[in-house]
């Protein structure tokens, strides 16, 4: 499968929306994403337009997509830059300037090949190109073994930090980090 990995463009907001909604329909969506399909589908077009514009050339957010030669979007990953002294989306304090990888999604027909590694390579390269950024991290749900397997293969390691899930205190998200090479 031939594809290219690149950042989204502001005028591609409808494709950003379509891929996000597809990801939220995936069978692992309840443990892979903090957003529901209903919440995302209820957003106005202006939300998706702003999201795409901010992810194109933003210095705080960047979205990478894998696009097949046919034009079909195969997958996406979003990088959020977190500044020291702020809180992350779990309400945890940020101690150093770092990047958080979120919203990882690859369509089922593109899984297991080079799409996910290429998306992660682009995302991590961009993150580590930013001045003063100490690390790239991500979180995964305790029941998402497929995701953890890929993250480990790519080079992420668990930090030992866990975050209890607000909607299910018996479940946790594990933090992993990729060392700067």
N, C-alpha and C positions, 0 to 999 in steps of 0.2 A: 504494500500500500504506500503510494507516494504522497507525501504531505510536507507542509512547511510550518514551522512554529514562528509566531510573530506576536506583537502586541495588538490588542484590539484597536479599532479606529472609532472615533466618536460617531461617525455616521452608521456604524454597525449595531446600534442599540437594539434593533429588533432581533438580530442574531444572538446578542448577549442574553436577551430575555428568553428566547426559545431554548437555548442551551441550558440556562439556569432552571427553567421549568422542567426540561427533560431530566436534569439531574435530580430534581426533587420528586420525580416519579419513580426513580430507581428503587429496587427492592431494599437496598441498604440505606436509603435516604434518612429514615428515622434515627439511625445511629451515626450517620456520616455528616449530617448537616444540622446546624442549630436553627434553621429556618424551615417553615413548612411550605408545602406547595400552595396552600390557600393564601398564606400571607404574601408570598411572592406574586401569585397570580392577581392579587388585589391591588398591586401597585400601579399607579398611573404611568402612562408613557413617559412623562417628564422624569420620573424616578430612573427609568432605564436609560434615558438620554443622558442624564447627569452621571449615572454610573459608568457608562461607556466613555464619556468625555473625560472623566477623572482617571480612568484606568488606562487611557491611551498614552499620555505623556506625564502623568502625575508623578510627584516625588514621594508621595505618601502611600500611593496604591498603584499597582501595575497589574494588568490582566494579560496573560499569555494564552493564545489559542493555537491548536493544531488544526490546520485547514488542509483537507484533501485536495488533490488536483481537480476534483469535480466541484470544489467550492463548499462541500459539506464540512461543517465544523465537527471534528472528531473528539475534541476534549479541551479542557481549560484548567488553568490554575491561577489563583489570585495571590499576590504578595502584598501584605500590609506592613508598612514601616511603623514600628512602635517606638515612641520616644521615652527616654528615661524620665521618671517622675509622673508618668500617667498610669492609667489602668487599662488592662486588656478587656476583651469582651466577656471574660469570666468574672471581671471585677477584681482581678489580681494585680498587685503593683508591678510596674515595669521598672526593673533595676538598671538596665542598660539599653542603649539604642540597639534595636534588633529588628529582624524581619520575621513575620509570622506567615506561613503558607496556609491558605484556607481555600475553601470551595473547589477542592480537587475533584474533577469529574472527567471520565473518559467513557465514551459510548461503548456499550458491550462489544460491538464488532471490532473495535480498535484496541481492546485490552489484550495484554500479554505480548505485545510487540514493542516497537520503539516509541510510540506516541507518548506514553507516560514518562519514560526516562528523558526524552527530548524536552518535554514541557518543564520538568524539574530542572534540567540543565540550564535552560534559558532563565527560569525564575531565580535560581540560586546565583547564577552569574550576574544577573542584574542586581540582586540584593547585595552581593559582596562587592559590587562596583561602587556602592554608595560610601561616601566618606564617613568614617566613624562608626560604621555598623559592626557590632561585635559578633553576632551570630544569627543563624537562620534556624527557626524552630517551627514546630507544628504540634498539633494535638490529635489523638485518635481515640475513639471510643473503645473501651475494653473488649467489646464483642466484634470489633472490626479487624479480624486477623488478616484478611487479604490486604488491607491498607498497611498494617504494620509490617507485613512481609515485604512489600515493595519498599517502604521507607528504610527498613534495615538493609535491604539489598543496595539501595542507593547510597547508604552511608550514614543515615541518621541513627543515633543511639538514644536510649531512654536516659533522662536526667534524674529520675527518681521522684520528680514532682508529679502529683496527681491532683486533679480538680474534680470534686464531686459534682454530679449533674444536678442542676436545680430542680428539674422535674422528676428525678428519680435518684434520691440520695444514696441508694445502694449501688448505683453505677458511677463509673469514673471515666475521665479522659486522661490519658497519659501524655506527658510532654516528651518530645524527642528533639534533639538538636543535631545539626550538621556542623562539624567543626570547619573553621575557615582554613582552606588549604593553601 
